[in-house]
Amino acid sequence: MIDVTDQGYLMQGGCSGSARVSGIRQLVQVGDSIIGTSVAGAFVFDTATGELRSHQSTAVALAPFAPSPKLQTPDEFYESRRSGWQDIAAGFVRLGLLLLTSWLWFTRFVRAPAPNAARA
């Protein structure tokens, strides 16, 4: 997805070549299947086999799946899969580095040095 997230496209095997489905308005993933609607109509794309089936309507495309999944816009679909445990772990690492840097800065440069007992 580049720049525009109100319409998406599906490609198989990388990011080069022509899209299997373009102009996607809504989609949902159920197991190995991606069900959605595009400017050309409803579709079901099987990611395991690469089979693409066109359907008359969204209701017909969703009929084999129970309970019926809720379709999302391409932007909602992307955002729901964007964050994971890796992002949480990276956040803790960043927080740890920030706390360590702050502590070192405070102890080395901000806090007054302790009086030296040997000078007295």
N, C-alpha and C positions, 0 to 999 in steps of 0.2 A: 504494500500500500504506500503510495507516494502522494503527498500533498492533499488529495481529496479522499475523504473517508466516507462520503455519502453513497458512493458506488464502489464496488470491489470487483475482483476477478479471481478466477481459480486457474492455477497452472499446475502441471504435474511434472516432476522431475527437475525442478529448478526455476530460475527466473528469466529464462530466455525462450524465445519462440512465441507462438501465438497462444492466447489464453483459451482453455477449454470452455470456460463460461466467462462472459464479460458483462458489464453493466448490472452487477448484482445489487439488488435493492434490499433484500432480506435473506438471512440464512441462519441455519442452526446445524450443529454437528451432533449426531447420534451414532455412537460406535464408529464404524468405518464409513458411514454415510454422511454426506453433506446435503441437506435439503434446503432449497431456497427458491427465491423468485428473482428473475432478471428482466431486463427490457424485452427479452424474447419469450418469457413465460416461466412457468414452474419447472424445476428440475430436481433430480436426485443424482448425486455424483458419488459413486462407490470408490473410495480411495484405495481399497485393497486390490481391486481388479482394474480400476481405471475406467469402468463403464459409466457412461453418462446417459441418463434417461430423461426425456422431456415428458411433461405431463400437461393435461388440459387446464388444471387449476391447482392452486396450493392445497386445497382440501384433498384432492386425489393423491398428490405427492406425499402428504402427511398421513394418509389413511393407514399404511402398514405399520406405523409406529404408535405404540400405546405405552403410556399415555401420550397424547399429542404434544410434541415439544413446542415451545414458544419461539417464534422467529425473532431475530434481532437484526438491527441495521448493521452494516459492515463495521461501523465505528464501535458500536456496543459489543459486537463479536470480538473485535480486536482487543478492546480494553478489558474484557472479561478474561482474556488469556494472557494479558501483558505481564502482570505481576505474579510472582511465585516465591517459593522459599528462598531462592537465590537472592532476590531483591531484599528480603528481610535480613538475611545473613550479611549482605553488603551494607545495609543500614547500620547494623550493630558494629561492624568493623569500622565504618566511618565515625560512628559515635565514640568508639573506643579511642581512635586516633585523635579525635578532637579533644576528648578529656585528657589524654596523655599529654598532648601539646600544651593545653591550657595549664595543666599542673606543672609541667617543666618550666613554662614561661613565668608562672607565678613564683615558683621556688627559686629560680635563678636570677630573675630580673626585677620583680615587683617587690617581694618581701624583703624587708631590711635584713642584712646579715646578722646572725646571732653574735652577741658580744663574746670576745675571746677571753677566756678566764686566765690564760697565760700572761696577758699584758698587764694585769693588775699587779 
